[in-house]
Amino acid sequence: MEINEDALKNFQNSKFDFVDAKDNDVDFSNLSDDVTYTLRDGETVVEDDMKAKDVVDTINNEYGKTINV
C-alpha cells in the first residue's frame, strides 16, 4: 500500500483530515491495519472505522485525479 505523493499533497491541502481512534493526526508513512481511522471535514465525521487500505484508496482515488481544463 503506497500513497501517491501528489495525491497526498492534494489531500493535505484540502479541508479534510484523517484522525485515529484517539483523535490523533495520522502519520501517513506509518499506517497500521491494527488501527481504525476517521475521515473528517473539520469536526464533522465523513466516514468512520476505516482501515489503512481504505485511507490509502481514498487519498489515491479522490486526490490523485488529473483534471483536464
N, CA, C and O atoms as a Tripos MOL2 file, in Angstrom:
@<TRIPOS>MOLECULE
protein
  276   275    69     0     0
PROTEIN
NO_CHARGES

@<TRIPOS>ATOM
      1 N           0.8500   -1.1770    0.0000 N.3       1 MET1
      2 CA          0.0000    0.0000    0.0000 C.3       1 MET1
      3 C           0.8930    1.2370    0.0000 C.2       1 MET1
      4 O           1.6900    1.4630    0.9100 O.2       1 MET1
      5 N           0.7270    2.0060   -1.0340 N.am      2 GLU2
      6 CA          1.5320    3.2150   -1.1140 C.3       2 GLU2
      7 C           0.6470    4.3780   -1.5350 C.2       2 GLU2
      8 O          -0.1630    4.2660   -2.4550 O.2       2 GLU2
      9 N           0.8210    5.4890   -0.8450 N.am      3 ILE3
     10 CA          0.0620    6.6860   -1.1840 C.3       3 ILE3
     11 C           0.8410    7.4660   -2.2210 C.2       3 ILE3
     12 O           2.0310    7.7320   -2.0540 O.2       3 ILE3
     13 N           0.1600    7.8270   -3.2920 N.am      4 ASN4
     14 CA          0.7530    8.6570   -4.3290 C.3       4 ASN4
     15 C           1.1420   10.0040   -3.7180 C.2       4 ASN4
     16 O           0.3360   10.6360   -3.0350 O.2       4 ASN4
     17 N           2.3780   10.4390   -3.9650 N.am      5 GLU5
     18 CA          2.8960   11.6670   -3.3450 C.3       5 GLU5
     19 C           2.0720   12.9020   -3.7150 C.2       5 GLU5
     20 O           1.7640   13.7240   -2.8530 O.2       5 GLU5
     21 N           1.7180   13.0310   -4.9910 N.am      6 ASP6
     22 CA          0.9070   14.1800   -5.4240 C.3       6 ASP6
     23 C          -0.4840   14.1360   -4.8060 C.2       6 ASP6
     24 O          -1.0270   15.1670   -4.4080 O.2       6 ASP6
     25 N          -1.0570   12.9410   -4.7280 N.am      7 ALA7
     26 CA         -2.3880   12.7890   -4.1340 C.3       7 ALA7
     27 C          -2.3480   13.1820   -2.6530 C.2       7 ALA7
     28 O          -3.2700   13.8300   -2.1560 O.2       7 ALA7
     29 N          -1.2860   12.7910   -1.9550 N.am      8 LEU8
     30 CA         -1.1620   13.1400   -0.5380 C.3       8 LEU8
     31 C          -1.0570   14.6490   -0.3530 C.2       8 LEU8
     32 O          -1.6780   15.2060    0.5520 O.2       8 LEU8
     33 N          -0.2770   15.3140   -1.2000 N.am      9 LYS9
     34 CA         -0.1610   16.7790   -1.1270 C.3       9 LYS9
     35 C          -1.5200   17.4270   -1.3580 C.2       9 LYS9
     36 O          -1.8990   18.3570   -0.6460 O.2       9 LYS9
     37 N          -2.2500   16.9350   -2.3550 N.am     10 ASN10
     38 CA         -3.5810   17.4800   -2.6360 C.3      10 ASN10
     39 C          -4.5110   17.2770   -1.4550 C.2      10 ASN10
     40 O          -5.2720   18.1760   -1.0970 O.2      10 ASN10
     41 N          -4.4520   16.0900   -0.8440 N.am     11 PHE11
     42 CA         -5.2910   15.8050    0.3200 C.3      11 PHE11
     43 C          -4.9280   16.7330    1.4790 C.2      11 PHE11
     44 O          -5.8140   17.2860    2.1310 O.2      11 PHE11
     45 N          -3.6410   16.9040    1.7370 N.am     12 GLN12
     46 CA         -3.2060   17.7270    2.8610 C.3      12 GLN12
     47 C          -3.5780   19.1990    2.6630 C.2      12 GLN12
     48 O          -3.6790   19.9460    3.6370 O.2      12 GLN12
     49 N          -3.7800   19.6180    1.4220 N.am     13 ASN13
     50 CA         -4.1970   20.9850    1.1250 C.3      13 ASN13
     51 C          -5.7130   21.1310    1.0990 C.2      13 ASN13
     52 O          -6.2260   22.2280    0.8790 O.2      13 ASN13
     53 N          -6.4310   20.0410    1.3210 N.am     14 SER14
     54 CA         -7.8930   20.0800    1.3020 C.3      14 SER14
     55 C          -8.4170   20.4010    2.7020 C.2      14 SER14
     56 O          -7.6500   20.5570    3.6530 O.2      14 SER14
     57 N          -9.7380   20.4950    2.8000 N.am     15 LYS15
     58 CA        -10.3520   20.7920    4.1030 C.3      15 LYS15
     59 C         -10.5400   19.5360    4.9570 C.2      15 LYS15
     60 O         -10.9910   19.6240    6.0990 O.2      15 LYS15
     61 N         -10.2010   18.3810    4.4130 N.am     16 PHE16
     62 CA        -10.4040   17.1130    5.1110 C.3      16 PHE16
     63 C          -9.1430   16.6840    5.8530 C.2      16 PHE16
     64 O          -8.0380   17.1160    5.5270 O.2      16 PHE16
     65 N          -9.3240   15.8300    6.8510 N.am     17 ASP17
     66 CA         -8.1860   15.2300    7.5240 C.3      17 ASP17
     67 C          -8.5820   13.8620    8.0690 C.2      17 ASP17
     68 O          -9.7610   13.5630    8.2590 O.2      17 ASP17
     69 N          -7.5690   13.0470    8.3130 N.am     18 PHE18
     70 CA         -7.7700   11.7480    8.9380 C.3      18 PHE18
     71 C          -7.2500   11.8100   10.3610 C.2      18 PHE18
     72 O          -6.2200   12.4300   10.6250 O.2      18 PHE18
     73 N          -7.9640   11.1640   11.2820 N.am     19 VAL19
     74 CA         -7.5040   11.0040   12.6570 C.3      19 VAL19
     75 C          -7.6600    9.5340   13.0380 C.2      19 VAL19
     76 O          -8.4470    8.8020   12.4370 O.2      19 VAL19
     77 N          -6.8960    9.1180   14.0470 N.am     20 ASP20
     78 CA         -7.0500    7.7490   14.5260 C.3      20 ASP20
     79 C          -8.1300    7.7100   15.6020 C.2      20 ASP20
     80 O          -8.7670    8.7230   15.8900 O.2      20 ASP20
     81 N          -8.3270    6.5490   16.1860 N.am     21 ALA21
     82 CA         -9.4030    6.3640   17.1690 C.3      21 ALA21
     83 C          -9.2130    7.2340   18.4090 C.2      21 ALA21
     84 O         -10.1710    7.4880   19.1400 O.2      21 ALA21
     85 N          -7.9930    7.6870   18.6480 N.am     22 LYS22
     86 CA         -7.7100    8.5390   19.8080 C.3      22 LYS22
     87 C          -7.7110   10.0190   19.4280 C.2      22 LYS22
     88 O          -7.2830   10.8680   20.2100 O.2      22 LYS22
     89 N          -8.1940   10.3200   18.2240 N.am     23 ASP23
     90 CA         -8.3050   11.6840   17.7230 C.3      23 ASP23
     91 C          -6.9480   12.3290   17.4370 C.2      23 ASP23
     92 O          -6.8280   13.5550   17.4320 O.2      23 ASP23
     93 N          -5.9300   11.5030   17.2010 N.am     24 ASN24
     94 CA         -4.5990   11.9970   16.8480 C.3      24 ASN24
     95 C          -4.4710   12.1100   15.3420 C.2      24 ASN24
     96 O          -5.0740   11.3330   14.6020 O.2      24 ASN24
     97 N          -3.6810   13.0830   14.8830 N.am     25 ASP25
     98 CA         -3.3950   13.1770   13.4530 C.3      25 ASP25
     99 C          -2.7240   11.8930   12.9920 C.2      25 ASP25
    100 O          -2.0520   11.2150   13.7690 O.2      25 ASP25
    101 N          -2.9130   11.5700   11.7260 N.am     26 VAL26
    102 CA         -2.4010   10.3220   11.1710 C.3      26 VAL26
    103 C          -1.0260   10.5350   10.5540 C.2      26 VAL26
    104 O          -0.8070   11.4970    9.8180 O.2      26 VAL26
    105 N          -0.1020    9.6310   10.8590 N.am     27 ASP27
    106 CA          1.2090    9.6020   10.2170 C.3      27 ASP27
    107 C           1.0610    8.7040    8.9910 C.2      27 ASP27
    108 O           1.0280    7.4800    9.1110 O.2      27 ASP27
    109 N           0.9730    9.3170    7.8140 N.am     28 PHE28
    110 CA          0.6840    8.5620    6.6010 C.3      28 PHE28
    111 C           1.8130    7.6150    6.1960 C.2      28 PHE28
    112 O           1.6020    6.7190    5.3790 O.2      28 PHE28
    113 N           3.0010    7.8010    6.7540 N.am     29 SER29
    114 CA          4.1000    6.8870    6.4440 C.3      29 SER29
    115 C           4.1060    5.6870    7.3820 C.2      29 SER29
    116 O           4.9450    4.7950    7.2570 O.2      29 SER29
    117 N           3.1640    5.6710    8.3240 N.am     30 ASN30
    118 CA          3.1400    4.5990    9.3160 C.3      30 ASN30
    119 C           1.7020    4.1470    9.5850 C.2      30 ASN30
    120 O           1.2850    4.0570   10.7390 O.2      30 ASN30
    121 N           0.9510    3.8640    8.5300 N.am     31 LEU31
    122 CA         -0.4230    3.3830    8.6930 C.3      31 LEU31
    123 C          -0.3950    1.9350    9.1700 C.2      31 LEU31
    124 O           0.4890    1.1640    8.7960 O.2      31 LEU31
    125 N          -1.3630    1.5780    9.9940 N.am     32 SER32
    126 CA         -1.4010    0.2270   10.5510 C.3      32 SER32
    127 C          -2.7850   -0.3830   10.3650 C.2      32 SER32
    128 O          -3.8030    0.2970   10.4910 O.2      32 SER32
    129 N          -2.8000   -1.6680   10.0650 N.am     33 ASP33
    130 CA         -4.0770   -2.3780    9.9470 C.3      33 ASP33
    131 C          -4.7000   -2.6420   11.3150 C.2      33 ASP33
    132 O          -5.8510   -3.0690   11.4000 O.2      33 ASP33
    133 N          -3.9510   -2.3900   12.3760 N.am     34 ASP34
    134 CA         -4.4610   -2.5900   13.7300 C.3      34 ASP34
    135 C          -5.2200   -1.3790   14.2520 C.2      34 ASP34
    136 O          -5.7800   -1.4180   15.3480 O.2      34 ASP34
    137 N          -5.2410   -0.3070   13.4730 N.am     35 VAL35
    138 CA         -5.8520    0.9500   13.8910 C.3      35 VAL35
    139 C          -7.0090    1.2630   12.9510 C.2      35 VAL35
    140 O          -6.9460    0.9690   11.7570 O.2      35 VAL35
    141 N          -8.0760    1.8670   13.4990 N.am     36 THR36
    142 CA         -9.1440    2.3670   12.6340 C.3      36 THR36
    143 C          -8.9960    3.8800   12.5340 C.2      36 THR36
    144 O          -8.5590    4.5460   13.4730 O.2      36 THR36
    145 N          -9.3700    4.4000   11.3800 N.am     37 TYR37
    146 CA         -9.2030    5.8150   11.0840 C.3      37 TYR37
    147 C         -10.5450    6.4520   10.7690 C.2      37 TYR37
    148 O         -11.4970    5.7790   10.3740 O.2      37 TYR37
    149 N         -10.5990    7.7620   10.9530 N.am     38 THR38
    150 CA        -11.8080    8.5290   10.6760 C.3      38 THR38
    151 C         -11.4600    9.6670    9.7310 C.2      38 THR38
    152 O         -10.4970   10.4010    9.9540 O.2      38 THR38
    153 N         -12.2510    9.8090    8.6750 N.am     39 LEU39
    154 CA        -12.1180   10.9340    7.7590 C.3      39 LEU39
    155 C         -13.0450   12.0300    8.2480 C.2      39 LEU39
    156 O         -14.2380   11.8010    8.4480 O.2      39 LEU39
    157 N         -12.4890   13.2410    8.4440 N.am     40 ARG40
    158 CA        -13.2870   14.3470    8.9630 C.3      40 ARG40
    159 C         -13.2300   15.5490    8.0310 C.2      40 ARG40
    160 O         -12.2760   15.7510    7.2800 O.2      40 ARG40
    161 N         -14.2850   16.3270    8.1130 N.am     41 ASP41
    162 CA        -14.3630   17.6530    7.4980 C.3      41 ASP41
    163 C         -14.4900   18.6120    8.6670 C.2      41 ASP41
    164 O         -15.5950   18.8800    9.1380 O.2      41 ASP41
    165 N         -13.3610   19.1300    9.1360 N.am     42 GLY42
    166 CA        -13.3760   19.9020   10.3720 C.3      42 GLY42
    167 C         -13.6750   18.9610   11.5250 C.2      42 GLY42
    168 O         -12.9350   18.0060   11.7590 O.2      42 GLY42
    169 N         -14.7610   19.2280   12.2490 N.am     43 GLU43
    170 CA        -15.1720   18.3470   13.3440 C.3      43 GLU43
    171 C         -16.2310   17.3340   12.9110 C.2      43 GLU43
    172 O         -16.5990   16.4500   13.6850 O.2      43 GLU43
    173 N         -16.7140   17.4600   11.6880 N.am     44 THR44
    174 CA        -17.7630   16.5750   11.1790 C.3      44 THR44
    175 C         -17.1620   15.2810   10.6440 C.2      44 THR44
    176 O         -16.2510   15.3090    9.8160 O.2      44 THR44
    177 N         -17.6730   14.1490   11.1180 N.am     45 VAL45
    178 CA        -17.2160   12.8480   10.6460 C.3      45 VAL45
    179 C         -17.8330   12.5630    9.2800 C.2      45 VAL45
    180 O         -19.0530   12.5900    9.1190 O.2      45 VAL45
    181 N         -16.9770   12.2910    8.3050 N.am     46 VAL46
    182 CA        -17.4230   11.9480    6.9560 C.3      46 VAL46
    183 C         -17.5340   10.4350    6.8250 C.2      46 VAL46
    184 O         -18.5260    9.9180    6.3110 O.2      46 VAL46
    185 N         -16.5050    9.7290    7.2950 N.am     47 GLU47
    186 CA        -16.5180    8.2630    7.2670 C.3      47 GLU47
    187 C         -15.7070    7.7610    8.4510 C.2      47 GLU47
    188 O         -14.6390    8.2910    8.7580 O.2      47 GLU47
    189 N         -16.2250    6.7380    9.1060 N.am     48 ASP48
    190 CA        -15.6130    6.2180   10.3260 C.3      48 ASP48
    191 C         -15.2120    4.7590   10.1350 C.2      48 ASP48
    192 O         -15.6330    4.1200    9.1710 O.2      48 ASP48
    193 N         -14.4120    4.2360   11.0360 N.am     49 ASP49
    194 CA        -13.9970    2.8290   11.0470 C.3      49 ASP49
    195 C         -13.3020    2.4010    9.7570 C.2      49 ASP49
    196 O         -13.5650    1.3210    9.2290 O.2      49 ASP49
    197 N         -12.4330    3.2410    9.2680 N.am     50 MET50
    198 CA        -11.6850    2.9290    8.0480 C.3      50 MET50
    199 C         -10.3780    2.2260    8.4070 C.2      50 MET50
    200 O          -9.7470    2.5530    9.4120 O.2      50 MET50
    201 N          -9.9800    1.2700    7.5890 N.am     51 LYS51
    202 CA         -8.7090    0.5740    7.7580 C.3      51 LYS51
    203 C          -7.6400    1.2820    6.9180 C.2      51 LYS51
    204 O          -7.9610    2.1680    6.1260 O.2      51 LYS51
    205 N          -6.3860    0.8980    7.0870 N.am     52 ALA52
    206 CA         -5.2770    1.5330    6.3760 C.3      52 ALA52
    207 C          -5.4960    1.5150    4.8620 C.2      52 ALA52
    208 O          -5.2450    2.5160    4.1910 O.2      52 ALA52
    209 N          -5.9590    0.3930    4.3220 N.am     53 LYS53
    210 CA         -6.1970    0.2920    2.8710 C.3      53 LYS53
    211 C          -7.2560    1.2960    2.4310 C.2      53 LYS53
    212 O          -7.1410    1.8800    1.3540 O.2      53 LYS53
    213 N          -8.2840    1.5050    3.2470 N.am     54 ASP54
    214 CA         -9.3340    2.4790    2.9200 C.3      54 ASP54
    215 C          -8.7640    3.8950    2.8550 C.2      54 ASP54
    216 O          -9.1300    4.6830    1.9830 O.2      54 ASP54
    217 N          -7.8630    4.2070    3.7910 N.am     55 VAL55
    218 CA         -7.2310    5.5250    3.8160 C.3      55 VAL55
    219 C          -6.4170    5.7340    2.5370 C.2      55 VAL55
    220 O          -6.5450    6.7630    1.8730 O.2      55 VAL55
    221 N          -5.5850    4.7550    2.2000 N.am     56 VAL56
    222 CA         -4.7500    4.8350    1.0020 C.3      56 VAL56
    223 C          -5.6160    4.9500   -0.2420 C.2      56 VAL56
    224 O          -5.3610    5.8010   -1.0940 O.2      56 VAL56
    225 N          -6.6280    4.1150   -0.3600 N.am     57 ASP57
    226 CA         -7.5070    4.1420   -1.5330 C.3      57 ASP57
    227 C          -8.2390    5.4740   -1.6510 C.2      57 ASP57
    228 O          -8.3610    6.0160   -2.7500 O.2      57 ASP57
    229 N          -8.7220    6.0020   -0.5420 N.am     58 THR58
    230 CA         -9.4390    7.2800   -0.5630 C.3      58 THR58
    231 C          -8.5350    8.3910   -1.0600 C.2      58 THR58
    232 O          -8.9290    9.1690   -1.9280 O.2      58 THR58
    233 N          -7.3360    8.4740   -0.5230 N.am     59 ILE59
    234 CA         -6.4200    9.5420   -0.9370 C.3      59 ILE59
    235 C          -6.0050    9.3750   -2.3930 C.2      59 ILE59
    236 O          -6.0490   10.3350   -3.1610 O.2      59 ILE59
    237 N          -5.6040    8.1720   -2.7780 N.am     60 ASN60
    238 CA         -5.1620    7.9500   -4.1570 C.3      60 ASN60
    239 C          -6.2930    8.1570   -5.1590 C.2      60 ASN60
    240 O          -6.0820    8.7550   -6.2150 O.2      60 ASN60
    241 N          -7.4800    7.6710   -4.8420 N.am     61 ASN61
    242 CA         -8.5930    7.7400   -5.7970 C.3      61 ASN61
    243 C          -9.2200    9.1190   -5.8700 C.2      61 ASN61
    244 O          -9.6040    9.5610   -6.9530 O.2      61 ASN61
    245 N          -9.3310    9.8020   -4.7510 N.am     62 GLU62
    246 CA        -10.0150   11.0820   -4.7350 C.3      62 GLU62
    247 C          -9.1080   12.2890   -4.9630 C.2      62 GLU62
    248 O          -9.5520   13.3190   -5.4690 O.2      62 GLU62
    249 N          -7.8560   12.1580   -4.5920 N.am     63 TYR63
    250 CA         -6.9460   13.3120   -4.6770 C.3      63 TYR63
    251 C          -5.8210   13.1140   -5.6800 C.2      63 TYR63
    252 O          -4.9890   14.0030   -5.8620 O.2      63 TYR63
    253 N          -5.7890   11.9750   -6.3230 N.am     64 GLY64
    254 CA         -4.7690   11.7160   -7.3320 C.3      64 GLY64
    255 C          -5.2950   11.8890   -8.7460 C.2      64 GLY64
    256 O          -4.6060   11.5840   -9.7200 O.2      64 GLY64
    257 N          -6.5050   12.3750   -8.8470 N.am     65 LYS65
    258 CA         -7.1220   12.5300  -10.1680 C.3      65 LYS65
    259 C          -6.5230   13.7210  -10.9040 C.2      65 LYS65
    260 O          -6.2240   14.7540  -10.3050 O.2      65 LYS65
    261 N          -6.3560   13.5610  -12.1950 N.am     66 THR66
    262 CA         -5.8990   14.6620  -13.0380 C.3      66 THR66
    263 C          -7.1100   15.3220  -13.6510 C.2      66 THR66
    264 O          -7.9990   14.6550  -14.1810 O.2      66 THR66
    265 N          -7.1370   16.6190  -13.5750 N.am     67 ILE67
    266 CA         -8.2710   17.3600  -14.1380 C.3      67 ILE67
    267 C          -7.8080   18.0750  -15.3950 C.2      67 ILE67
    268 O          -6.8620   18.8620  -15.3570 O.2      67 ILE67
    269 N          -8.4670   17.8040  -16.4900 N.am     68 ASN68
    270 CA         -8.1430   18.4780  -17.7480 C.3      68 ASN68
    271 C          -9.0240   19.6960  -17.9100 C.2      68 ASN68
    272 O         -10.2460   19.6070  -17.7910 O.2      68 ASN68
    273 N          -8.4090   20.8380  -18.1810 N.am     69 VAL69
    274 CA         -9.1770   22.0650  -18.4000 C.3      69 VAL69
    275 C          -8.8600   22.6740  -19.7220 C.2      69 VAL69
    276 O          -9.4170   23.7150  -20.0720 O.2      69 VAL69
@<TRIPOS>BOND
     1     1     2 1
     2     2     3 1
     3     3     4 2
     4     3     5 am
     5     5     6 1
     6     6     7 1
     7     7     8 2
     8     7     9 am
     9     9    10 1
    10    10    11 1
    11    11    12 2
    12    11    13 am
    13    13    14 1
    14    14    15 1
    15    15    16 2
    16    15    17 am
    17    17    18 1
    18    18    19 1
    19    19    20 2
    20    19    21 am
    21    21    22 1
    22    22    23 1
    23    23    24 2
    24    23    25 am
    25    25    26 1
    26    26    27 1
    27    27    28 2
    28    27    29 am
    29    29    30 1
    30    30    31 1
    31    31    32 2
    32    31    33 am
    33    33    34 1
    34    34    35 1
    35    35    36 2
    36    35    37 am
    37    37    38 1
    38    38    39 1
    39    39    40 2
    40    39    41 am
    41    41    42 1
    42    42    43 1
    43    43    44 2
    44    43    45 am
    45    45    46 1
    46    46    47 1
    47    47    48 2
    48    47    49 am
    49    49    50 1
    50    50    51 1
    51    51    52 2
    52    51    53 am
    53    53    54 1
    54    54    55 1
    55    55    56 2
    56    55    57 am
    57    57    58 1
    58    58    59 1
    59    59    60 2
    60    59    61 am
    61    61    62 1
    62    62    63 1
    63    63    64 2
    64    63    65 am
    65    65    66 1
    66    66    67 1
    67    67    68 2
    68    67    69 am
    69    69    70 1
    70    70    71 1
    71    71    72 2
    72    71    73 am
    73    73    74 1
    74    74    75 1
    75    75    76 2
    76    75    77 am
    77    77    78 1
    78    78    79 1
    79    79    80 2
    80    79    81 am
    81    81    82 1
    82    82    83 1
    83    83    84 2
    84    83    85 am
    85    85    86 1
    86    86    87 1
    87    87    88 2
    88    87    89 am
    89    89    90 1
    90    90    91 1
    91    91    92 2
    92    91    93 am
    93    93    94 1
    94    94    95 1
    95    95    96 2
    96    95    97 am
    97    97    98 1
    98    98    99 1
    99    99   100 2
   100    99   101 am
   101   101   102 1
   102   102   103 1
   103   103   104 2
   104   103   105 am
   105   105   106 1
   106   106   107 1
   107   107   108 2
   108   107   109 am
   109   109   110 1
   110   110   111 1
   111   111   112 2
   112   111   113 am
   113   113   114 1
   114   114   115 1
   115   115   116 2
   116   115   117 am
   117   117   118 1
   118   118   119 1
   119   119   120 2
   120   119   121 am
   121   121   122 1
   122   122   123 1
   123   123   124 2
   124   123   125 am
   125   125   126 1
   126   126   127 1
   127   127   128 2
   128   127   129 am
   129   129   130 1
   130   130   131 1
   131   131   132 2
   132   131   133 am
   133   133   134 1
   134   134   135 1
   135   135   136 2
   136   135   137 am
   137   137   138 1
   138   138   139 1
   139   139   140 2
   140   139   141 am
   141   141   142 1
   142   142   143 1
   143   143   144 2
   144   143   145 am
   145   145   146 1
   146   146   147 1
   147   147   148 2
   148   147   149 am
   149   149   150 1
   150   150   151 1
   151   151   152 2
   152   151   153 am
   153   153   154 1
   154   154   155 1
   155   155   156 2
   156   155   157 am
   157   157   158 1
   158   158   159 1
   159   159   160 2
   160   159   161 am
   161   161   162 1
   162   162   163 1
   163   163   164 2
   164   163   165 am
   165   165   166 1
   166   166   167 1
   167   167   168 2
   168   167   169 am
   169   169   170 1
   170   170   171 1
   171   171   172 2
   172   171   173 am
   173   173   174 1
   174   174   175 1
   175   175   176 2
   176   175   177 am
   177   177   178 1
   178   178   179 1
   179   179   180 2
   180   179   181 am
   181   181   182 1
   182   182   183 1
   183   183   184 2
   184   183   185 am
   185   185   186 1
   186   186   187 1
   187   187   188 2
   188   187   189 am
   189   189   190 1
   190   190   191 1
   191   191   192 2
   192   191   193 am
   193   193   194 1
   194   194   195 1
   195   195   196 2
   196   195   197 am
   197   197   198 1
   198   198   199 1
   199   199   200 2
   200   199   201 am
   201   201   202 1
   202   202   203 1
   203   203   204 2
   204   203   205 am
   205   205   206 1
   206   206   207 1
   207   207   208 2
   208   207   209 am
   209   209   210 1
   210   210   211 1
   211   211   212 2
   212   211   213 am
   213   213   214 1
   214   214   215 1
   215   215   216 2
   216   215   217 am
   217   217   218 1
   218   218   219 1
   219   219   220 2
   220   219   221 am
   221   221   222 1
   222   222   223 1
   223   223   224 2
   224   223   225 am
   225   225   226 1
   226   226   227 1
   227   227   228 2
   228   227   229 am
   229   229   230 1
   230   230   231 1
   231   231   232 2
   232   231   233 am
   233   233   234 1
   234   234   235 1
   235   235   236 2
   236   235   237 am
   237   237   238 1
   238   238   239 1
   239   239   240 2
   240   239   241 am
   241   241   242 1
   242   242   243 1
   243   243   244 2
   244   243   245 am
   245   245   246 1
   246   246   247 1
   247   247   248 2
   248   247   249 am
   249   249   250 1
   250   250   251 1
   251   251   252 2
   252   251   253 am
   253   253   254 1
   254   254   255 1
   255   255   256 2
   256   255   257 am
   257   257   258 1
   258   258   259 1
   259   259   260 2
   260   259   261 am
   261   261   262 1
   262   262   263 1
   263   263   264 2
   264   263   265 am
   265   265   266 1
   266   266   267 1
   267   267   268 2
   268   267   269 am
   269   269   270 1
   270   270   271 1
   271   271   272 2
   272   271   273 am
   273   273   274 1
   274   274   275 1
   275   275   276 2
@<TRIPOS>SUBSTRUCTURE
     1 MET1         2 RESIDUE 1 A MET
     2 GLU2         6 RESIDUE 1 A GLU
     3 ILE3        10 RESIDUE 1 A ILE
     4 ASN4        14 RESIDUE 1 A ASN
     5 GLU5        18 RESIDUE 1 A GLU
     6 ASP6        22 RESIDUE 1 A ASP
     7 ALA7        26 RESIDUE 1 A ALA
     8 LEU8        30 RESIDUE 1 A LEU
     9 LYS9        34 RESIDUE 1 A LYS
    10 ASN10       38 RESIDUE 1 A ASN
    11 PHE11       42 RESIDUE 1 A PHE
    12 GLN12       46 RESIDUE 1 A GLN
    13 ASN13       50 RESIDUE 1 A ASN
    14 SER14       54 RESIDUE 1 A SER
    15 LYS15       58 RESIDUE 1 A LYS
    16 PHE16       62 RESIDUE 1 A PHE
    17 ASP17       66 RESIDUE 1 A ASP
    18 PHE18       70 RESIDUE 1 A PHE
    19 VAL19       74 RESIDUE 1 A VAL
    20 ASP20       78 RESIDUE 1 A ASP
    21 ALA21       82 RESIDUE 1 A ALA
    22 LYS22       86 RESIDUE 1 A LYS
    23 ASP23       90 RESIDUE 1 A ASP
    24 ASN24       94 RESIDUE 1 A ASN
    25 ASP25       98 RESIDUE 1 A ASP
    26 VAL26      102 RESIDUE 1 A VAL
    27 ASP27      106 RESIDUE 1 A ASP
    28 PHE28      110 RESIDUE 1 A PHE
    29 SER29      114 RESIDUE 1 A SER
    30 ASN30      118 RESIDUE 1 A ASN
    31 LEU31      122 RESIDUE 1 A LEU
    32 SER32      126 RESIDUE 1 A SER
    33 ASP33      130 RESIDUE 1 A ASP
    34 ASP34      134 RESIDUE 1 A ASP
    35 VAL35      138 RESIDUE 1 A VAL
    36 THR36      142 RESIDUE 1 A THR
    37 TYR37      146 RESIDUE 1 A TYR
    38 THR38      150 RESIDUE 1 A THR
    39 LEU39      154 RESIDUE 1 A LEU
    40 ARG40      158 RESIDUE 1 A ARG
    41 ASP41      162 RESIDUE 1 A ASP
    42 GLY42      166 RESIDUE 1 A GLY
    43 GLU43      170 RESIDUE 1 A GLU
    44 THR44      174 RESIDUE 1 A THR
    45 VAL45      178 RESIDUE 1 A VAL
    46 VAL46      182 RESIDUE 1 A VAL
    47 GLU47      186 RESIDUE 1 A GLU
    48 ASP48      190 RESIDUE 1 A ASP
    49 ASP49      194 RESIDUE 1 A ASP
    50 MET50      198 RESIDUE 1 A MET
    51 LYS51      202 RESIDUE 1 A LYS
    52 ALA52      206 RESIDUE 1 A ALA
    53 LYS53      210 RESIDUE 1 A LYS
    54 ASP54      214 RESIDUE 1 A ASP
    55 VAL55      218 RESIDUE 1 A VAL
    56 VAL56      222 RESIDUE 1 A VAL
    57 ASP57      226 RESIDUE 1 A ASP
    58 THR58      230 RESIDUE 1 A THR
    59 ILE59      234 RESIDUE 1 A ILE
    60 ASN60      238 RESIDUE 1 A ASN
    61 ASN61      242 RESIDUE 1 A ASN
    62 GLU62      246 RESIDUE 1 A GLU
    63 TYR63      250 RESIDUE 1 A TYR
    64 GLY64      254 RESIDUE 1 A GLY
    65 LYS65      258 RESIDUE 1 A LYS
    66 THR66      262 RESIDUE 1 A THR
    67 ILE67      266 RESIDUE 1 A ILE
    68 ASN68      270 RESIDUE 1 A ASN
    69 VAL69      274 RESIDUE 1 A VAL
